[in-house]
Amino acid sequence: MAHQVLYDHIPSPGDAFSTFRVLWEPYTNRVALRFHSTTESANGLVGSPEETVTYLDKRAQSGYPWDRGAPRKARDQLAKLSGVVEEEREAPAG
């Protein structure tokens, strides 16, 4: 079975990432993360959906550009696939 595109970022002017794509191989349940920004790039970071969610969460802790936009949207798609329980991002007020 061929891979499936889980997330594919379409950049607009001013976006931090010119490429951000998550590919999933259902047969092996592995995902490949490909991204390119002005400061770094990777072509095919491979892991399970859960490992990739963890990677994106750790990168988000470092702040911009990983804590918004394409990385967060990709993470949300992977969380749906992996069954990772969503944690509250902020404590409720009151």
C-alpha positions in Angstrom: 0.0 0.0 0.0 1.3 3.5 -0.9 1.8 6.3 1.6 -0.8 8.8 2.4 -0.4 12.5 2.9 -1.7 13.4 6.4 -0.7 17.0 6.3 0.7 19.3 3.6 1.4 22.9 4.4 0.6 25.4 1.6 2.8 28.4 2.5 1.8 32.0 2.1 4.0 35.1 2.2 5.6 35.5 5.6 5.2 31.8 6.7 8.1 30.4 8.7 8.0 27.1 6.8 8.1 26.9 3.0 7.5 23.1 3.3 5.9 21.1 6.1 4.5 17.6 5.1 3.6 14.5 7.0 3.4 11.2 5.1 2.0 8.0 6.6 2.6 4.4 5.6 -0.5 2.5 6.8 1.1 -0.9 6.3 4.0 -0.2 8.7 2.3 2.6 10.7 5.3 4.8 10.3 5.3 8.5 9.4 7.9 10.7 7.7 8.1 14.4 8.5 9.6 16.7 5.9 10.1 20.4 6.5 12.0 23.4 5.3 12.4 26.8 6.9 14.8 29.7 6.6 17.0 28.2 9.4 16.7 24.4 9.1 15.3 21.5 7.1 14.8 17.8 7.3 13.7 15.3 4.7 12.2 12.2 6.1 12.4 12.1 9.9 10.8 8.7 10.4 9.0 7.4 13.5 5.7 6.1 14.8 2.8 8.6 14.9 3.3 8.8 18.7 7.0 9.4 18.4 6.4 12.2 15.9 3.8 13.8 18.2 6.3 13.8 21.0 8.9 15.3 18.7 6.6 18.1 17.7 5.6 18.8 21.3 9.2 19.1 22.3 10.0 21.4 19.5 6.9 23.5 20.4 8.4 24.1 23.8 11.2 26.1 22.2 8.7 28.6 20.8 8.3 30.2 17.4 7.9 28.9 14.8 7.3 25.4 16.2 4.5 26.5 18.6 2.0 27.6 16.0 0.9 27.2 12.4 2.0 24.2 10.3 3.8 22.2 13.1 0.7 22.5 15.4 -1.7 21.6 12.6 0.4 18.6 11.6 0.6 17.5 15.3 -3.2 17.6 15.6 -3.6 15.4 12.5 -1.1 12.9 13.9 -2.8 12.9 17.3 -6.0 11.9 15.7 -4.2 9.0 14.0 -2.2 7.9 17.0 -4.9 8.1 19.6 -2.7 10.4 21.7 -4.9 12.0 24.4 -5.0 15.7 24.1 -3.6 17.5 27.1 -4.9 20.9 28.1 -2.5 23.5 26.7 -3.5 26.1 29.3 -5.1 25.7 32.7 -8.7 26.9 32.8 -9.3 30.3 34.5 -11.2 30.6 37.7 
